[in-house]
Amino acid sequence: MKIKKYKEKYSDKVNKNTSRKKKDYSWIIRITIAAFFISLAFSFITENTLPYSNTFISILIIIIFIILGVIFDMIGIAVTVAEPKTFNSMATKNVKGSRACINLIKKASKVSSFCNDVIGDICGILSGSAGVTVALTISKQYNINLLMVTIVITSLIGALTIGGKAMGKNVAINKANEILYKFAEILMIFNKKLDSK
């Protein structure tokens, strides 16, 4: 009996939550499809570049992936930590980019999911697989044990990624508003509507 009363009393809230869940599921499907195609594009580039590149270029590509992963991790944290009051105050004075920041903060969970989980994880996976390719090249060129080279390179990639993200998190928390504002400015180059109400 108590359960029935509870269901009747909160039926409106349940319906709202259900519609929200449906939206969440559609977002999950879209982000999964986006992740697949972004990963496919990145993999295609690396697979068609690394085998034909010298060791220096290959290492440079790995470093770029690590840096990209760290940058997007910072953006993902910044959007969740940023203060809406600051940007609301800027919006009242019609500061360009302030409304874009507000719109990003409103969608913080989706923005952080895309930056941290999609771009961040893809960069992590690709830097690891690129590391294996570099290890194979170094092993052949210098006649070094492949297992040892692979362990050293993948460990270095892991250490640089973790260290970079740890440092990036600290910066993102302390400079969240500045990072979000810069990110919004870049996005506005491609989508000016982002800065509208």
N, C-alpha and C positions, 0 to 999 in steps of 0.2 A: 504493500500500500504506500509506504513512504517513497519508494522509487517512482511510482506513478505520479504522485504529487510533485516530486522533484522535476520529473520530465515535463509536466504541464507548466510548471512555474517558470522553467528555464528553456522552454522550447524555442523561443526567439533567439536566445543566445546560442543554442545548439545549431540552429539553421545558419546563423552568421558564421560560426566556426566551420561548418561543413563547406560553405561557399569559399571560405578562406583556404581550406585544405585543398579544394579543387584547383584554386589558383596556384597554390604551392606545387601541386602535382604537375601542372602545365609548365611551371617554371623549371622544375626538375627535368622534365623531358626536353625542354628547349636548351637548357644548360648542358645536358648530356650530349645532345646532337652537336652543339657548338664546340664542346670539348673534343668530340671525335674529329670534326673537320679542321680545327686549329691544330690538333695533334698530328693529323694526317699531313697538313701543309708543312709543319715544322719538320716532321720526319722525312718527308720527301726532299726538302731542302738539304738536310744534313746527310741523308743517304746518297744524294747526288753531288755533294760537295766534299765531304770528309775523305772518302777513298782516293780522290784525285788531288787532294791538297797536301802541302808539305806539313811537317810536324808543327811548325810555328803557327800556321794558319789554323790548323786543327785545334791547337791549344787556345788560340784567340777566340774561336767559335765557342769552345767550352766556357771560357771566361765570360763571354757575352751572355750565354744562357744563365750562368750563375748570377750575374749582375741584374739581368731582367727579372729573375725569380725574386731577388732581394728587393728590387724597386717595387714590383707589384705586391709583394708581401707588405711593404711599408704603406702603400696606398690602401690596401685592404684593412689594415689596422687603423690608419688615419681616419678613414671614413666612419668607423665605428666609435672613435674616441673624440672626434671633432665636436666643438661646441656650437649648437644651433643658434644660441643667443648672439654670438659674434656675427654670424652671417645674416641673421634677422635684422640686426642693427645696421649692417652694411646695406641691406636691401631697402631699408627705409630712406637711405640717402642715395638710392639708385646706383650703387657701385657695381660696375660691370663684373659679372661672374659670381656675384653673391647668391643670386637665385639658383644658379646652376649647382652651387655647393649645397644649398638647402634641399634641392631635388635629389641630389646624391645621398645626403644624410637620410632622407625619407626612405630611400631604397638601400640603406646601409647593408642589410643582410645579403641582398642580391649582389651588390657591388663587391662586398668583401668575399663572397663565395666565388665570384668570377675571378677576382684578382688573386686571392690566396689559393683556392682549390683548382681552378682551371689553369690559369697562366702559370702560377707558382709551381704546381705539381707537374705540369707538362715540361716546364724548363728543368725541373729536377730529374725527371725521367730521361729526357733527351741529353742532358749533360752527362748522366751516368752511362748511357749507351754510346755517346760520342767518346767518352773516356776509354771504353773497351776498344773502340776502333783505333784510337791513338796508341793504346797499349800494344795492340797487334802490330802497328806500323813500327813503333820503337823496338819491339822485340825482334822483328825481322831485320831492321837496319843495323842494329848493334849486337845482334845475336845474344840477347839476354833472355832468361827464362820468362815465358809469357805469363805464367801464374803470378810470379813475383811483381812484374811490371803492372799487371792488372790490379793487384791488391794495393800497391802504392798509389797508383793514379786514382782509383775509385775512392780510396781513403782520403786523399787530398781534396777531391771534389766534394766529398761528404763534409769534411772539416771546413772548407771554404764556404760551402752553402750554409751550414749551421752557424758558423761564426758570423757570416755576413748578415743572416737573418736576425741573429741575436742583437747585433749592433744596430741593424735597421729598425727593429722593434723599439729600441730605446729612443732613437731619433723620431720615429713615427709618433710615439706617445707624447714626447716633449714638443714636437713641431707639427702636430696633427692639422691645425688650421691652415698653416702655410703650405703643407704638402697637398692637402685637399684642394686648396685654391689654385695651385699650380696645375694640378691634374684636371680641374674643371676648365681652366684656360685652354689646355691642350685639346680637351674634348670638344670645346666650343668652336674650334677651328673646323671640325667635321660636322658638328650639329649645333647650330646657333639657337635652335628652339629649346635647348636644354636650359638656357638662361631666362626662360619665360615662366610666368606663373602656372 
